[in-house]
Amino acid sequence: MKKNSMRKKFQSNKLPKKEISDVLKILSDADNKKNINKEYNKNPITDILFSIIIVIHIVILMININASMWINKLEKIKCACRDSYMRSYIKYFLYILIPISIFNIVMNLYLYFNNMDASGINKYFSKTTLLVLNIVNVIFVLYALINIVIAIIFINKLKELNCECSEDIRREVYWIYNIVMASLICIMFSIIILSFIFNGIMYVMSSK
């Protein structure tokens, strides 16, 4: 009410039109800022979760960078245990994964500091581009699943061979990381399957 009366007061006074428009613009900007802050402060939990996701992405990036360095070290010291198609697969997959991870972190930071959700970035792409990106993403996820399996098998073989030249803390961290990822994926698929079964049972019971 006070702001409306102030606007009327400014409009009723014999001020130049430019000054009136400037004052009204300042008041409008102040209102917009308050609305933005109010809307943003409504979801502190979302803000915290978004921060956690960014930190997790950074940790995963560091693990993959160190894994790539470990693979390259095996080549430099000409470790005999390294000769495997699995080692080559992991190497080239990490070369693709690391730049993508950096891009994801930058994009998430941009969304975070601009108070946007994941859908906010879609306005910069056409529908065709988004479709292509989604298809590429699905293909990449399939290769990522293959990499998890290959990494676990490859490092297990190195352990079974007692390969001393491959021993490295980075190897152990990458091995544990892939086991954790495989476990999370199995849990996720189990939940999806159980939800389908539960929904199927509920549908059959409700149709009787």
C-alpha beads as a LAMMPS data file, in Angstrom:
LAMMPS data file: protein, C-alpha beads

208 atoms
207 bonds

1 atom types
1 bond types

-500.0 500.0 xlo xhi
-500.0 500.0 ylo yhi
-500.0 500.0 zlo zhi

Masses

1 110.0

Atoms # bond

1 1 1 0.000 0.000 0.000
2 1 1 2.833 2.375 0.891
3 1 1 4.585 1.696 -2.418
4 1 1 1.384 2.316 -4.380
5 1 1 0.826 5.598 -2.552
6 1 1 4.443 6.590 -3.259
7 1 1 3.913 5.870 -6.954
8 1 1 0.748 8.001 -6.991
9 1 1 2.556 10.768 -5.146
10 1 1 5.379 10.811 -7.678
11 1 1 2.938 10.753 -10.569
12 1 1 0.816 13.595 -9.068
13 1 1 3.807 15.882 -8.477
14 1 1 4.959 17.992 -11.348
15 1 1 8.234 16.129 -11.855
16 1 1 9.817 15.556 -15.245
17 1 1 8.669 12.349 -16.900
18 1 1 12.224 10.957 -16.962
19 1 1 12.623 11.373 -13.194
20 1 1 9.263 9.723 -12.549
21 1 1 10.160 6.739 -14.765
22 1 1 13.561 6.402 -13.065
23 1 1 11.983 6.345 -9.597
24 1 1 9.333 3.833 -10.669
25 1 1 12.038 1.640 -12.202
26 1 1 14.005 1.651 -8.920
27 1 1 10.880 0.661 -6.987
28 1 1 10.083 -2.079 -9.510
29 1 1 13.649 -3.464 -9.351
30 1 1 13.469 -3.516 -5.551
31 1 1 10.194 -5.460 -5.725
32 1 1 11.677 -7.974 -8.179
33 1 1 14.766 -8.520 -6.029
34 1 1 12.622 -9.141 -2.971
35 1 1 10.459 -11.617 -4.882
36 1 1 13.523 -13.465 -6.193
37 1 1 15.103 -13.665 -2.751
38 1 1 11.828 -14.783 -1.197
39 1 1 11.371 -17.507 -3.843
40 1 1 14.977 -18.653 -3.506
41 1 1 14.832 -18.794 0.290
42 1 1 11.769 -20.992 0.159
43 1 1 13.892 -24.065 -0.716
44 1 1 17.004 -24.183 1.509
45 1 1 16.987 -28.008 1.382
46 1 1 17.148 -27.920 -2.441
47 1 1 20.053 -25.488 -2.175
48 1 1 21.937 -27.846 0.171
49 1 1 21.248 -30.884 -2.017
50 1 1 22.448 -29.013 -5.098
51 1 1 25.683 -28.110 -3.275
52 1 1 26.186 -31.758 -2.267
53 1 1 25.675 -32.888 -5.884
54 1 1 28.336 -30.429 -7.092
55 1 1 30.799 -31.657 -4.427
56 1 1 30.113 -35.300 -5.402
57 1 1 30.738 -34.446 -9.076
58 1 1 34.080 -32.842 -8.150
59 1 1 35.118 -35.879 -6.042
60 1 1 34.216 -38.254 -8.897
61 1 1 36.192 -36.086 -11.328
62 1 1 39.275 -36.257 -9.089
63 1 1 38.972 -40.049 -8.799
64 1 1 38.761 -40.437 -12.590
65 1 1 41.683 -38.045 -13.198
66 1 1 43.847 -40.051 -10.773
67 1 1 42.726 -43.305 -12.425
68 1 1 43.789 -41.923 -15.808
69 1 1 47.164 -40.956 -14.338
70 1 1 47.542 -44.486 -12.933
71 1 1 46.763 -46.065 -16.344
72 1 1 49.305 -43.767 -18.022
73 1 1 51.884 -44.677 -15.371
74 1 1 51.495 -48.372 -16.266
75 1 1 52.327 -47.511 -19.878
76 1 1 55.331 -45.365 -18.962
77 1 1 56.967 -48.000 -16.745
78 1 1 56.010 -50.696 -19.300
79 1 1 54.269 -52.822 -16.703
80 1 1 53.780 -56.304 -18.228
81 1 1 50.430 -56.713 -16.466
82 1 1 49.011 -53.720 -18.325
83 1 1 48.741 -55.494 -21.687
84 1 1 45.008 -55.976 -22.004
85 1 1 42.146 -54.643 -24.109
86 1 1 40.466 -53.788 -20.807
87 1 1 43.237 -51.353 -19.921
88 1 1 42.838 -49.660 -23.328
89 1 1 39.065 -49.436 -22.881
90 1 1 39.416 -47.791 -19.458
91 1 1 42.070 -45.398 -20.774
92 1 1 40.049 -44.069 -23.719
93 1 1 36.790 -44.036 -21.774
94 1 1 38.409 -41.808 -19.135
95 1 1 39.682 -39.487 -21.887
96 1 1 36.031 -38.938 -22.870
97 1 1 34.573 -38.981 -19.345
98 1 1 36.879 -36.349 -17.802
99 1 1 35.952 -33.471 -20.201
100 1 1 32.261 -34.375 -19.866
101 1 1 32.567 -34.324 -16.060
102 1 1 34.226 -30.890 -16.184
103 1 1 31.411 -29.610 -18.419
104 1 1 28.771 -30.986 -16.000
105 1 1 30.447 -29.305 -13.032
106 1 1 30.632 -25.958 -14.849
107 1 1 26.983 -26.259 -15.913
108 1 1 25.841 -27.133 -12.368
109 1 1 27.820 -24.213 -10.938
110 1 1 26.198 -21.903 -13.489
111 1 1 22.723 -23.151 -12.523
112 1 1 23.564 -22.885 -8.828
113 1 1 24.817 -19.301 -8.909
114 1 1 21.942 -18.211 -11.157
115 1 1 19.279 -19.779 -8.916
116 1 1 18.109 -22.076 -11.707
117 1 1 17.089 -25.728 -11.750
118 1 1 18.275 -28.300 -14.305
119 1 1 15.423 -27.422 -16.682
120 1 1 16.639 -23.805 -16.855
121 1 1 19.465 -24.721 -19.222
122 1 1 17.003 -26.177 -21.761
123 1 1 16.043 -22.714 -23.034
124 1 1 19.478 -22.406 -24.648
125 1 1 18.936 -25.476 -26.858
126 1 1 16.432 -26.343 -29.554
127 1 1 14.223 -29.453 -29.288
128 1 1 16.326 -31.245 -31.914
129 1 1 19.559 -30.479 -30.046
130 1 1 18.052 -31.705 -26.771
131 1 1 16.921 -34.929 -28.471
132 1 1 20.417 -35.543 -29.871
133 1 1 21.975 -34.791 -26.458
134 1 1 19.604 -37.249 -24.771
135 1 1 20.458 -39.992 -27.282
136 1 1 24.191 -39.356 -26.817
137 1 1 23.683 -39.416 -23.054
138 1 1 21.954 -42.827 -23.199
139 1 1 24.767 -44.260 -25.349
140 1 1 27.373 -42.817 -22.992
141 1 1 25.628 -44.334 -19.951
142 1 1 25.768 -47.775 -21.625
143 1 1 29.531 -47.398 -22.196
144 1 1 29.879 -46.206 -18.585
145 1 1 28.171 -49.379 -17.320
146 1 1 30.536 -51.473 -19.435
147 1 1 33.497 -49.525 -18.046
148 1 1 32.429 -50.243 -14.451
149 1 1 32.361 -54.000 -15.141
150 1 1 35.658 -53.938 -17.059
151 1 1 37.437 -51.842 -14.402
152 1 1 36.425 -54.237 -11.610
153 1 1 37.483 -57.325 -13.625
154 1 1 40.765 -55.722 -14.779
155 1 1 41.862 -54.635 -11.298
156 1 1 40.794 -57.973 -9.797
157 1 1 43.023 -59.738 -12.333
158 1 1 45.947 -57.495 -11.387
159 1 1 45.362 -58.429 -7.750
160 1 1 45.170 -62.140 -8.564
161 1 1 48.423 -61.927 -10.549
162 1 1 49.976 -60.069 -7.599
163 1 1 51.173 -57.463 -10.112
164 1 1 53.601 -55.333 -8.115
165 1 1 54.196 -52.759 -10.874
166 1 1 50.489 -51.892 -10.896
167 1 1 50.224 -51.415 -7.137
168 1 1 49.130 -47.885 -6.357
169 1 1 46.707 -46.143 -4.004
170 1 1 44.992 -44.741 -7.111
171 1 1 44.308 -48.298 -8.290
172 1 1 42.653 -49.170 -4.970
173 1 1 40.556 -45.998 -4.913
174 1 1 39.360 -46.568 -8.491
175 1 1 38.552 -50.210 -7.696
176 1 1 36.495 -49.253 -4.605
177 1 1 34.800 -46.434 -6.561
178 1 1 33.625 -48.842 -9.293
179 1 1 32.422 -51.404 -6.743
180 1 1 30.386 -48.672 -5.008
181 1 1 28.963 -47.534 -8.366
182 1 1 28.067 -51.131 -9.302
183 1 1 26.371 -51.627 -5.916
184 1 1 24.341 -48.411 -6.280
185 1 1 23.238 -49.405 -9.790
186 1 1 22.168 -52.866 -8.564
187 1 1 20.177 -51.294 -5.709
188 1 1 18.553 -48.840 -8.127
189 1 1 17.532 -51.605 -10.569
190 1 1 16.255 -53.725 -7.671
191 1 1 14.063 -50.841 -6.479
192 1 1 12.727 -50.300 -10.022
193 1 1 11.922 -54.022 -10.453
194 1 1 10.270 -54.216 -7.014
195 1 1 8.195 -51.110 -7.769
196 1 1 6.992 -52.674 -11.056
197 1 1 6.078 -55.887 -9.220
198 1 1 4.314 -53.972 -6.439
199 1 1 2.367 -51.826 -8.946
200 1 1 1.429 -54.974 -10.883
201 1 1 0.124 -56.678 -7.739
202 1 1 -1.837 -53.557 -6.729
203 1 1 -3.331 -53.303 -10.232
204 1 1 -4.432 -56.957 -10.171
205 1 1 -5.940 -56.581 -6.694
206 1 1 -7.803 -53.378 -7.613
207 1 1 -9.223 -54.889 -10.825
208 1 1 -10.840 -57.791 -8.944

Bonds

1 1 1 2
2 1 2 3
3 1 3 4
4 1 4 5
5 1 5 6
6 1 6 7
7 1 7 8
8 1 8 9
9 1 9 10
10 1 10 11
11 1 11 12
12 1 12 13
13 1 13 14
14 1 14 15
15 1 15 16
16 1 16 17
17 1 17 18
18 1 18 19
19 1 19 20
20 1 20 21
21 1 21 22
22 1 22 23
23 1 23 24
24 1 24 25
25 1 25 26
26 1 26 27
27 1 27 28
28 1 28 29
29 1 29 30
30 1 30 31
31 1 31 32
32 1 32 33
33 1 33 34
34 1 34 35
35 1 35 36
36 1 36 37
37 1 37 38
38 1 38 39
39 1 39 40
40 1 40 41
41 1 41 42
42 1 42 43
43 1 43 44
44 1 44 45
45 1 45 46
46 1 46 47
47 1 47 48
48 1 48 49
49 1 49 50
50 1 50 51
51 1 51 52
52 1 52 53
53 1 53 54
54 1 54 55
55 1 55 56
56 1 56 57
57 1 57 58
58 1 58 59
59 1 59 60
60 1 60 61
61 1 61 62
62 1 62 63
63 1 63 64
64 1 64 65
65 1 65 66
66 1 66 67
67 1 67 68
68 1 68 69
69 1 69 70
70 1 70 71
71 1 71 72
72 1 72 73
73 1 73 74
74 1 74 75
75 1 75 76
76 1 76 77
77 1 77 78
78 1 78 79
79 1 79 80
80 1 80 81
81 1 81 82
82 1 82 83
83 1 83 84
84 1 84 85
85 1 85 86
86 1 86 87
87 1 87 88
88 1 88 89
89 1 89 90
90 1 90 91
91 1 91 92
92 1 92 93
93 1 93 94
94 1 94 95
95 1 95 96
96 1 96 97
97 1 97 98
98 1 98 99
99 1 99 100
100 1 100 101
101 1 101 102
102 1 102 103
103 1 103 104
104 1 104 105
105 1 105 106
106 1 106 107
107 1 107 108
108 1 108 109
109 1 109 110
110 1 110 111
111 1 111 112
112 1 112 113
113 1 113 114
114 1 114 115
115 1 115 116
116 1 116 117
117 1 117 118
118 1 118 119
119 1 119 120
120 1 120 121
121 1 121 122
122 1 122 123
123 1 123 124
124 1 124 125
125 1 125 126
126 1 126 127
127 1 127 128
128 1 128 129
129 1 129 130
130 1 130 131
131 1 131 132
132 1 132 133
133 1 133 134
134 1 134 135
135 1 135 136
136 1 136 137
137 1 137 138
138 1 138 139
139 1 139 140
140 1 140 141
141 1 141 142
142 1 142 143
143 1 143 144
144 1 144 145
145 1 145 146
146 1 146 147
147 1 147 148
148 1 148 149
149 1 149 150
150 1 150 151
151 1 151 152
152 1 152 153
153 1 153 154
154 1 154 155
155 1 155 156
156 1 156 157
157 1 157 158
158 1 158 159
159 1 159 160
160 1 160 161
161 1 161 162
162 1 162 163
163 1 163 164
164 1 164 165
165 1 165 166
166 1 166 167
167 1 167 168
168 1 168 169
169 1 169 170
170 1 170 171
171 1 171 172
172 1 172 173
173 1 173 174
174 1 174 175
175 1 175 176
176 1 176 177
177 1 177 178
178 1 178 179
179 1 179 180
180 1 180 181
181 1 181 182
182 1 182 183
183 1 183 184
184 1 184 185
185 1 185 186
186 1 186 187
187 1 187 188
188 1 188 189
189 1 189 190
190 1 190 191
191 1 191 192
192 1 192 193
193 1 193 194
194 1 194 195
195 1 195 196
196 1 196 197
197 1 197 198
198 1 198 199
199 1 199 200
200 1 200 201
201 1 201 202
202 1 202 203
203 1 203 204
204 1 204 205
205 1 205 206
206 1 206 207
207 1 207 208
